[in-house]
Amino acid sequence: MQLRSGRSTKVDRDTVHHPLFARSYARVSVAAETRAGMARVRRRLLGGLSGRVIEIGAGNGLNFAHYPGTVSEIVAIEPERALRALAVEAALRAQVPVDVVPGAAEALPVKSEAFDAVVLSLVLCSVRDVPRALAELRRVLRPGGEVRFFEHGRGGGRIMRLTQRALDRTVWPPLAGGCHMARDPVGALREAGFELGPYRRMLMPEKGPALPTSFCVMGAAWRPRGDAAAGGS
């Protein structure tokens, strides 16, 4: 699939459907921009990017306002219809060109080696098949291209990790749009063949009690420059 440059207003083709969660997430995420310091996190995550960027699981598009002017185009993949509609509205307000596209992380509707950078922002917790999704990232990223990630996952002491695993096996994924709290995003990127750069573990929000969802990590990784073709177009 060849995506055009510019801004897309087409919203169709659902691969994920969590309307109640989508409405709740939209409200909570907007409030978290200031109350939990997420706007500052987004600026730090996206600073210094350039060229063509693909963002996986763009949600309601809150990252779009923080991309630097050195980014020439963003292709934003979002499978959930309600969140995708909000992302389209955010794309129209963005200072860089954004195409909002339906699709799943495990089967990205774009050509191989077409992007200079990939952005993952609170998405690996909810993809259905993490190894397959990361293999797709390697396919669409050019050799030497960068992955910027901000994810939450397992953390804390033994009791907290047991709590995370118990919630993952029971009530949390149905309530939270497929989210899992006990995944290891750094380990998953390493196992998928990416070269890990610097990363920082942090609590979100930074102040207040640590919740099972509070254990986050921000960092960068790269597709190795000598990496052979990871798939077809």
Protein Blocks (a to p, Z undefined) as FASTA:
>chain_A
ZZdedjdfbdehifbdcfklmmmmmmmmmmmmmmnommmmmmmmmgoiacjdddehklno
lmmmmpcfklmbdcdddfbfklmmmmmmmmmmpcbdcdddeddfklccbdehkbfbdcde
hklmmmmblmlmmmmmmmmpcghiacdddddddedjfklmmmmmmmmmmmmmmmnnopaf
kbcfklmmmmnopacdddddddddfbdcddfklpccdddddddfklccfbdZZ
